[in-house]
Amino acid sequence: MNKLVEEIIKPILEQDSNIKKVVGIFGGRFQPFGPHHKKVYEWLKSQFDDAYITTSNIKQLPRHPMNFKEKVRHMTKMGIPKSKIIVEKSPFVAKNLEKKFNPKTTAFVYIFGKKDTGRLGGGKYFQDFKKNKNNLKGYKEHGYYLVAPHMSVSAGGLEVSGTAMRELLGSEKYKKNREKLFKKMFGYYDKGVFNMMTNKFSKIFEDIIHTTWDNTKPKPKNPKHFDKKDRDLLFDLDLPIKVGDTIMMGRFKNKKVIIKSIDFNEKGDLIINGRPALKFRIIKSKEIDEFLIHNDIGKIFEVSNTTNAGGIQGVDSGPSLMFKNSDHYKGRGNEEAEKLGWTVINYILQGDVDNLPPDESELLDGWPIGPHNSVSYLPAGIGTGKTPNNQENLTGTKGYDKWFRSMRTKAEEVGMELMKFTKQDKDTRKQIAKDTVDTIKQQEKEEVEENVFTKQWWGDVLNEVSAKTKKFKQKLMRRGIVIRYDKAKAQKDLEQKYAGQGEVVGKKFGLRKAYYAVPKKGFKKDTKPTITITKKEMDKLHTDKQIDKGNLKVLYKEGLILEGGAYGHMAHPFDDKELTFGDLKKIIELGLGGQLNREDNVTEKLDGQNIMVSFKDGKLIAARNKGHIKNGGKTALDKKGIASKFKGRGSIRNAFVFAMNDLEKAIKSLSDKQRDKIFNNGYNFMNLEVMYPSSANVIDYDVTQLIFHGALIYDDKGNVKGEVPGSGRILAGMIQQRNQNIQKKYSIGKPVFLDVPKHQDFGKMKDKFLGRLNKLKAEYGLKDNDTLGLYHQMWWEHKIYQTFGMKNLSGKLVQGLVKRWAFFDKSYSVADIKKDMKRFIEANPKKKNITQEILDFDKTNHKQQVKKNMKPFEELFFEVGAEILKNVKGFISANPKKSVQGVVKRLDKAINVVKSGGDVKKLKVLKQQLDKLNAIGGTKSIVPSEGLVFKYKGKTYKFTGAFAPINQITGLIYF
C-alpha cells in the first residue's frame, strides 16, 4: 500500500521541478588531502547523482604549499578519479564545473564544514539543501549547502586532522619514521609523491624554534611573541574594544559588526568573531548618545510630518515648486515659450488671486523669505548659468557659508542642532571652497551655448524614441543587424551579408523611417549563393583573374604549392605576408630558444633533386608539374616518361631514373591495402628528395639515399585538399618491414629529424634580432598585431608618393598600384592605370607625362624595388637562420667537414667565373649576394645542409642561413 501511495504522489511532487541531476561538490584547500576527506567524498557519492572535488591552484606559503597539479597527483594515489577533481579560483564557486552541466536541469550542493556554515551559508545565493530539497533550482539561480558529517579517522596513533598531517609531513619530530607513518596516514607509499610533499610542507616548519624542555617546568618563551618590555603580545595588550561593542570591518571598513568574541591565533593575529581583524574602525558614538538622551525623537518626527496653513508643506528643502507671485509665474512662462519660438497670447487663469500660487506672506514662518532659491548654492548641473533649482551658483567660502546657514535653518526647524566644527571639518571647509572655484572653471570650459532649432536639436527630436523602441533597436544590434536610414544601403547589406537571401524591413524609429536587412528563416552564415559560369567566362577568369557576375565579384587565385617541381616553393617566414610582427618575434624566439619542434619535429631541408610520386594501376608514377597531378595522376610520368624527360641530362637523368626503378620495386612489395593508405591509387602524391652525389647542387652529402617528406591529398583539378599525417615516416617503416629499404642504387629512409638546441647566447641574440625587427615595425608606426603585408603596403604607398608626388595621384590609383606592385595582384591592369590617369590629366593638363613615368616604372624599376623592400627582412632572417644552424645536430651529411669544404670550393669557383666573364648583370647579382653572405658571417656561417624545416601555426616554413646567397651565386655559372 505504501509503495502504491509513493508511486502516486511522487510525480505530483516532481512535476514542478526541472532538476534532473543533483551534483555534490566538496570544496577546500586540501593542504593536504587526507583519509577523512576521502571518507567525506565517499559519503558524498552515496548521497547525490554525481560528486566532485573542487580546489584552487594557489601556491603560497604557509597556507598553500601545494599547487593544483601536485594536489591531483596525491589525490589520485588515494583513489580519487582525476576527472572528478576540478580546479577553481574559489572552491565554493564552481565556475569551471558549471561548463559540464545544463544550468536549467542541474542543481549544485556544496558541502561545508560546520564551522564554515555561518560564514558561507548566508546571502541570497546559498540556500539550505534540507529545507529546499523538494524544490531545487538550477545552479545559476541558487546553490545549496549541506553540513558534512564529522569523519573521525586515526592513523599511526594520530587523530587525523589538517594540523596532524602537516606536522607529519614537515615537522622534525617525525623525521625518523616519517615514511612508515606516511603509508599509515594516506594508505599508500610512492617515493616521488612522498618526496614532493615532504619538501613542500617542511618549508612551513623552517622558522619554528624547536627546544627540548622538561614538562614539569614552564615551557620556554618564543621570543617572537614578546616585545622589548617582556609583554606577551598575545595576552598582555590593552585593546580599546570589548565584547558587545560595534565596530566597522570589511575591506572598506564600512560594515557594522557587533563583537561577540575576541581572540588571538598562534601567530599573534587579532581574531574577532572567529575571523582575522588586522584593521577595523571604532565608531565614536558619544555625541549621538548625548543627542538621543536630551531630545524627544517622537516630537521631531511629528514636526517634520506636519503641514502648515493652506496645506503648504514647509519642510521640503528641495527644488522650487512655487512662484512668489503672478509676475514671477508669467515671466518664467514667457521665457520658456520663447525658447520654442512661441509667444504667450493669454492665460487660462485670469487675475483671480485665490487661484494663483500663494505669495510670500503665506509661506511657513521662520524660513527665509520666499522659497529656497537653490538646493546647494554651490556649483551644480552643467555650465555656469542658473537653473530653476539652483538660482545661485556661488563659489569659495561665500557659497559654503550660505549653504551652512541654510542647513542650520533646516536643522533647527526639526529640533536639531548642527554640531561645532572640529579642526578636520575646518580643513574640509577650506578644501570645499577651493574645489568649488576649480569646478566653476571646468564648467566654463565645458559650457555649450544653448541654440534653439539647430541641426543637432532637430536630429535629437527626429530620433527621439520610446523605451520600448530602444529595447527593440538593441535587440537588432545584438543580432548583428545594422540599422540604416537609407533603403539603398540596407539593400546592399542584404546582398553582402546574406547573399540576397532575406528582405529589407522598414520601420519608424521616432519620426524617421529606418531600414534594415533581415536574413530569411534558416539562413546560415556559411550559406553561399550558387552561380553558373560559362566556358567563355571561365577563360576570361583565368586570364583577368576576376569577373563580375551579377552582384558578386568572382576572383581566381592559384593554389599554393609548397616546394620543388609540382610541390612548389617552401616559404621563409618573411615571405608570408599574413604573418604579424608578433608572429615573426615568436618564430625568432622559438628558433634561438631551441623550441621550433613545438608543433612537429624539425626536419632537415635537403639540397637534393625533388620529385613527387604516386602509385596507380600497379605502377609507379611521377609528377613534375600541376598538370601531372590532375584527375588522380592521369597524365603523370611513368619510368619511361621520366627517362624521356631527362634524356641527355647526364647525372640528373641517372638520379631520377635509378630512383624510379628502386622505388617501384620497393613499393610493389607492399600489400594493396598499404599502398592505398599512402597513395589512394594516384590521388595522393608523396614528396621525396633524391640524394645522388654526382648530381649534387650546392651541398655534396656523400650519400645515395631517397628521403620521404610527406604525402598530400589532391582533387581532380590538382588542388591540395589536405595531407596524409605521418605518411613519410609510415611509408619508410612499411618498406623497411619488407626488407626493401636497401635497393640497387639507393637506400630508402624517413625524414631526417634534427636536434635544435637553445643558443648559448640566447638573451643577447634575442635582444639583437628583436631590436632590429622593432626598428622596422616603428618605421610606419605599426604594432605587434599588424601584418607584414601592411608594412609592405605602407612602404609602397610611401615610395609611390615619393616618386610621383602626393598631389599628382588619386587615392584609387595609389591603392591599385600598391596591389599591383606590393602584392603582384594584376587585377589592377595597365588599362585601369591609363583610365584613372586620363581623368587626372583632364583636370591637370601640365602633368600629362606622369602616366608614362608610371608605366615605365611598372616595366623596369618595379622588380628592383621589390628586392629593396624585402632586403632588410631577408638579411635579418638569414642571419637568424645562420645562428640557429650553427648549433644544430643530426645533419644527414656523411662527412660534414668535407661537405662544407666542397661548398666553399664551389663558391670560390663561381665568384672567379663571374668576375672573369664581365657580365654586368651577373656582377650586380654577385655583389648583392656577397653582401648578404658577409652580413650573416661569411664562409664561417656555412653548414653542411641547406637548412631546416619547421611548422608554425600549422604552416611549414624554413630557415636557410648562408645557403640562400650561396645558391644564388653558384647558380650564376649555369644561368
Stockholm file with secondary structure:
# STOCKHOLM 1.0

chainA/1-975         MNKLVEEIIKPILEQDSNIKKVVGIFGGRFQPFGPHHKKVYEWLKSQFDDAYITTSNIKQLPRHPMNFKEKVRHMTKMGIPKSKIIVEKSPFVAKNLEKKFNPKTTAFVYIFGKKDTGRLGGGKYFQDFKKNKNNLKGYKEHGYYLVAPHMSVSAGGLEVSGTAMRELLGSEKYKKNREKLFKKMFGYYDKGVFNMMTNKFSKIFEDIIHTTWDNTKPKPKNPKHFDKKDRDLLFDLDLPIKVGDTIMMGRFKNKKVIIKSIDFNEKGDLIINGRPALKFRIIKSKEIDEFLIHNDIGKIFEVSNTTNAGGIQGVDSGPSLMFKNSDHYKGRGNEEAEKLGWTVINYILQGDVDNLPPDESELLDGWPIGPHNSVSYLPAGIGTGKTPNNQENLTGTKGYDKWFRSMRTKAEEVGMELMKFTKQDKDTRKQIAKDTVDTIKQQEKEEVEENVFTKQWWGDVLNEVSAKTKKFKQKLMRRGIVIRYDKAKAQKDLEQKYAGQGEVVGKKFGLRKAYYAVPKKGFKKDTKPTITITKKEMDKLHTDKQIDKGNLKVLYKEGLILEGGAYGHMAHPFDDKELTFGDLKKIIELGLGGQLNREDNVTEKLDGQNIMVSFKDGKLIAARNKGHIKNGGKTALDKKGIASKFKGRGSIRNAFVFAMNDLEKAIKSLSDKQRDKIFNNGYNFMNLEVMYPSSANVIDYDVTQLIFHGALIYDDKGNVKGEVPGSGRILAGMIQQRNQNIQKKYSIGKPVFLDVPKHQDFGKMKDKFLGRLNKLKAEYGLKDNDTLGLYHQMWWEHKIYQTFGMKNLSGKLVQGLVKRWAFFDKSYSVADIKKDMKRFIEANPKKKNITQEILDFDKTNHKQQVKKNMKPFEELFFEVGAEILKNVKGFISANPKKSVQGVVKRLDKAINVVKSGGDVKKLKVLKQQLDKLNAIGGTKSIVPSEGLVFKYKGKTYKFTGAFAPINQITGLIYF
#=GR chainA/1-975 SS CHHHHHHHHHHHHHTTCCCCEEEEEEECCCTTCCHHHHHHHHHHHHHSSEEEEEECCCCBTTTBCSCHHHHHHHHHHTTCCGGGEEECSBTTBCHHHHTTSCTTTEEEEEEECGGGHHHHSCTTTEEEHHHHTTSCCCTTTCEEEEECCCCCCEETTEECCHHHHHHHHHCGGGSTTHHHHHHHHHSCCCHHHHHHHHHHHHGGGTTCCCCCCCTTSCCCCCGGGBCTTCCBTTTSCCCSCCTTCEEEETTTTCEEEECCCEEECTTCCEEETTEECSSCEECCCHHHHHHHHHSCHHHHHHHHHCCCGGGCCCCCCSSCCSCSSHHHHHHHHHHHHHHTTCCCCCCSSCSCGGGSCCCGGGSCTTSCSSSCSBSSSSCCSSSSSCBTTBCCCCCHHHHHHHHHHHHHHHHHHTTCCCCCCCHHHHHHHHHHHHHHHHHHHHHHHHCCCCCTTCHHHHHHHHHCCCHHHHHHHHHHHHTTCCCBSCHHHHHHHHHHHHTTCEEEEEEEETTEEEEEEEECTTCCTTCCCCCCCCHHHHHHHHHHSEEEETTEEEECCCCCCBSSGGGBCCBCGGGCTTCBHHHHHHHHHHHHTTCGGGSSCCEEECCSEEEEEEEETTEEEEESSHHHHHHHHTTCBCHHHHHHHTTTCTHHHHHHHHHHHHHHHHHHTSCHHHHHHHHGGGTEEEEEEEECGGGCSSCCCCCCEEEEEEEEEECTTSCEEEEETTHHHHHHHHHHHTTCSBCSSCEEECCCBCBCCCCTTHHHHHHHHHHHHHHHHHTTTCCTTSBHHHHHHHHHHHHHHHHHCGGGSCHHHHHHHHHHHHSCCTTSCHHHHHHHHHHHHHHCGGGTTHHHHHHHHHHTHHHHHHHHHHHHHHHHHHHHHHHHHTTCBCCSCSSHHHHHHHHHHHHHHHHHHHHHHCCHHHHHHHHHHHHHHHHTTGGGGCCSSSEEEEEETTEEEEECTTHHHHHHHHHTTTC
#=GC SS_cons         CHHHHHHHHHHHHHTTCCCCEEEEEEECCCTTCCHHHHHHHHHHHHHSSEEEEEECCCCBTTTBCSCHHHHHHHHHHTTCCGGGEEECSBTTBCHHHHTTSCTTTEEEEEEECGGGHHHHSCTTTEEEHHHHTTSCCCTTTCEEEEECCCCCCEETTEECCHHHHHHHHHCGGGSTTHHHHHHHHHSCCCHHHHHHHHHHHHGGGTTCCCCCCCTTSCCCCCGGGBCTTCCBTTTSCCCSCCTTCEEEETTTTCEEEECCCEEECTTCCEEETTEECSSCEECCCHHHHHHHHHSCHHHHHHHHHCCCGGGCCCCCCSSCCSCSSHHHHHHHHHHHHHHTTCCCCCCSSCSCGGGSCCCGGGSCTTSCSSSCSBSSSSCCSSSSSCBTTBCCCCCHHHHHHHHHHHHHHHHHHTTCCCCCCCHHHHHHHHHHHHHHHHHHHHHHHHCCCCCTTCHHHHHHHHHCCCHHHHHHHHHHHHTTCCCBSCHHHHHHHHHHHHTTCEEEEEEEETTEEEEEEEECTTCCTTCCCCCCCCHHHHHHHHHHSEEEETTEEEECCCCCCBSSGGGBCCBCGGGCTTCBHHHHHHHHHHHHTTCGGGSSCCEEECCSEEEEEEEETTEEEEESSHHHHHHHHTTCBCHHHHHHHTTTCTHHHHHHHHHHHHHHHHHHTSCHHHHHHHHGGGTEEEEEEEECGGGCSSCCCCCCEEEEEEEEEECTTSCEEEEETTHHHHHHHHHHHTTCSBCSSCEEECCCBCBCCCCTTHHHHHHHHHHHHHHHHHTTTCCTTSBHHHHHHHHHHHHHHHHHCGGGSCHHHHHHHHHHHHSCCTTSCHHHHHHHHHHHHHHCGGGTTHHHHHHHHHHTHHHHHHHHHHHHHHHHHHHHHHHHHTTCBCCSCSSHHHHHHHHHHHHHHHHHHHHHHCCHHHHHHHHHHHHHHHHTTGGGGCCSSSEEEEEETTEEEEECTTHHHHHHHHHTTTC
//
